[in-house]
């Protein structure tokens, strides 16, 4: 994992690398005490900044929507281990805002709604567990104004 930041930076135009990075981020969000958690990973900011940039360029899929929403939620609740550094904390917060901006875009909302309609378990879980917490537009019933 020590090279994750190099891989995502160097191969960010490769959808498989980007999507796999999203899966690794998800694992790191839930491994506190069992491995290197995202908030303790020394290269977390480089990975987050590259990942959000690349998924934005590659465009929405159900998997990328899930990765963006769960990462945004994690970044909102957790602080980096080095949170006493204001500049680094600001970058952490900016990454969180960037992930949220993606899940609120009209094309991303459309993709999430299609996934929900198709019964994608990840999007169903998001809609049931954190849609209101994050204000996920794709899960709202009042859809006409949600894409403005």
Buried (B, 14 or more C-beta within 10 A) or exposed (E): EEEBBEBBBEBBEBBEBBBBBBEBBBBBBEEEEEEBBBBBBEBBBBBBBBBBBBBBEBEBBBBBBBBBBBBBBBBBEBEBBBEEEEEBBEBBBBBBEBBBBBBBBEEBBBBBBBBBEEEBEBBBEBBEEBBEEBEBBBBBEEEEEBBE
